[in-house]
Amino acid sequence: MKKIYLLLVLVSITTFVKAQDEAVNTEKKQQGIEALKVAFISRELDLTPDEAQKFWPVYNQYAKDLKNTIGRGNDALDRDEKVLNLRKSYKDQFSNVLGQQRMNKMYNAEGRFRDLLIKSMRNQNQRPQNQRVDRGAGGGSRPGRDRRN
């Protein structure tokens, strides 16, 4: 009975430690993605130091509000409407710092960054095209036959 109890405790501790490690890794990945996003948007907008000082506090609050907006509700149309309303509510603040054209460029840069991130994640999850899959016993082509015929 003591052995079973000890085994149960060890498995529980191992599971708990592994879950914490995964949470830390996820947080580090998220921070890395945010840093890449900042660099991407900064490069796309070609911000001066003065503009950056005014822009980033507004953008960070917008990003926080956007995250909260996206996280709520399952209805895609309602969510999209809320996102549009949020963008409209930040229009004057972004226009004052960047001007109308660069504000539009910022929103487009966000979309391009998201697309690049998704593409990168898909590429990481796919195995190389030329890598053959071992089908084990009985799988694949029949012995003595060439697949090209």
N, C-alpha and C positions, 0 to 999 in steps of 0.2 A: 504494500500500500504506500509506503514511503517513497519507493522508486517511481510509482505512477505520479504521485504528488510532485516530486522533484522534476520529473520529466515535463509535467504540465506547466510548472513554474518557468522552466527553462524555455519552453516553446513560447509562452506568453511574453517573456522578456525579449526574446529574439524578434518576435513579431512587432512588439512595441518599438524597439530600436530601429528596425528596418523601416517602419512607417515614418519615424522621425527623420531618418536619412532621406527618404523620398520627398518629404515635405521641404527639407532644406535644399535639395537639388532642384525642385520645382521653383522655389523662391529665387534661387540663383539664376535659373534659366529666364525667369520673368524679368529680373533686373537686367540681365544681358540684353534681352529683347528691347526693353525700355531704353537702354543706352544706345542701341543701334537705331532706334526710332528717332531719338533726339539728334543723333549725328546725321541721319538721313534728311530729316526736316530742316535742320540747320544748313546743310549743304544745298538743298533744293531752294531755300529762301534766300540764301546768301546774306544772312543777318549781320548787321554791324554790331559791335559790342553794345552800343546804346540801345539798339532795337532788341537785341537778345535779352537785355536786362528788363525791358518792358514787356516783351512777348512771353517769355517762359512762365512767369507767374500766372498770367491770364490763361495760357495754354494748359498748364498743369491743373488749374481749377476746372477748365473745360473738360479735360481728359477724365478727371475724377467724376464730374457730373455725367459725362457720357457713359462711363463704366456703370454707374448706378442706374442710368436709364436703360441701358442694354440688358442689364441683369434682371430687370423686372418684367414679368409677364411673358406669356408664351405666344400671344397673338402678334404675328409678324407685321401686319399693317399698323396696329397701334404702336408697336415699338418704332417702326420707321417714321411714323408721324411725330412721335416724341423726340426722336433724334433730329428730325428736321426743325421742330420748334426750338430745340436746344441750340442748334446751329444759328437759327435766326436770332435768338436771344443774345448770342455772343457776337453777332455781326458788327455792331458798333464798336465794341472793344477791340476786335481784331482789325477792323478798318482803320481805327485811330492809330494803331501801332504800325500796321503793314501797308495800308491802302487797300482798295478794292481788288485790284488785280492779284496782288501777292496773297491776299486772303484766299482767293479762289485757288491759287497755286498751292497754298498750304493744305486745303481740303483735298485737292487732287494728289498731293504728295502722300497724305495719309492713306488714300486708297491704293496708290502704287506700292507703298511699303507693305500694306496688308497683303496685297497680291503676291509680292516677292516672298514674304514670310510663309504664306501658304504653299507656294511653289517649292520653297526650300524644304519645308516640312514633308511634303509629299515625296520629294526626291530622296530624303533620308530614310523614309519608310519603305521605299521600293528596293528590291534586290537588283543587282546588275542584270541587264538583259541577256548577256551571253553566258550566264551561270546556269548550268544544267541542274535540274531537280532530280535527285536520286529517288526513283519510284519504288525501290525495294524489290523484293522477290515477286515475280509475276507481273510487275508493271512495265510499261514501256513497250517497245516493239518486240515482235517475235524473234527468237533466235534464228539466224541464218537469213534474215530479210533486211534489206537496206531500206531505211525510211524514205529515201529519195525516189525510189521506184514506184 
